[in-house]
Amino acid sequence: MTTIKLRENGPLVIEGDDVTVVDWQGRPYEIARRPVALCRCGGSSRKPFCDGTHARLGFNGGESAKGELKAER
C-alpha cells in the first residue's frame, strides 16, 4: 500500500515499497532516500524533492483535511 501524507507546513511524504517519481516526459528520477519527500513550498534546490527549505521560508501549507481523524500507523 502506498500512502501520501502532507506534513504540516512541509513536504508531501510518500510511503510505500513501489514508488516511482517521473518527470513530465515520463523519465524516472533516482530516489536516494525513502520515504520520498516531495517539495510543496517551491523553494527546494533538489526539486521535486524536499531539502528542508520550507522551514527557512516559513511555508504555510494551508488547512488540514476535514473529516474523521485516522490513527497513525
Stockholm file with secondary structure:
# STOCKHOLM 1.0

chainA/1-73         MTTIKLRENGPLVIEGDDVTVVDWQGRPYEIARRPVALCRCGGSSRKPFCDGTHARLGFNGGESAKGELKAER
#=GR chainA/1-73 SS CCEEEECTTSCEEEESSSCCCBCTTSCBCCCCSSSEEECSSSCCTTTTBCCSHHHHHTCCCCCCCCSCCCCCC
#=GC SS_cons        CCEEEECTTSCEEEESSSCCCBCTTSCBCCCCSSSEEECSSSCCTTTTBCCSHHHHHTCCCCCCCCSCCCCCC
//
